[in-house]
Amino acid sequence: MAKPTTIKIRLNSTAGTGYFYVTKKNARTMTEKMVKRKYDPIARKHVEFKEGKIK
């Protein structure tokens, strides 16, 4: 059976609040770690979120 092209990832806040988003990415086209600038409601501002593993 083939591996799926999309994998689930966890985007962790770099503000240190512990807030995270769960999203999908195409593992074949995006081989590097994903970094997105999104809203952190605990810090109440937009910060960078970096990719981490889902436990």
N, C-alpha and C positions, 0 to 999 in steps of 0.2 A: 504494500500500500504506500502511496506517495505521501510525502510530507506536505502539510498545508502551506500555501504561499504566505498567508497572513498569520501573524502570531500576536498574542495579547502581551502588552507591556504595561508597566506601571511608571507614571511620570511623577517623580518625587520633587517636592518644593525645595529650592535652594535657600529659602528664608529660614529653614530650621523649625518650621511649625508642625511638621509631621503630616501635612495635607498632601494628598496625591490624587491623580486622575488615572483611570484605566482606559487604555485605547488600543487600537490595533495598528500594526504597520506591516508593510510588505517586506519580508526578510530577504528576498532575492534582490530587490532594487535598492533598498536602504540598508547597507551592511554596517554603517557606522551607527553609533548611539544617537538617539533622537534627543534634541534639545528644543523646547518650545517655550515661548513667552506667554504665560496664561495668568488668569486672576487667582490669587490666593485669598479666600474670604477671611481667614484667620489673621493674616497680616494686613488685609484690606488694601492691597495694591497688586499690580502686575509684577510678577517675578519670573525668573527662568525656572523651568521644570526639566530635570534630567532623567533619562531612562534608567530604570532599575528592574530587577526581576520580580515577578509575582510569586509570593511564597505559598 
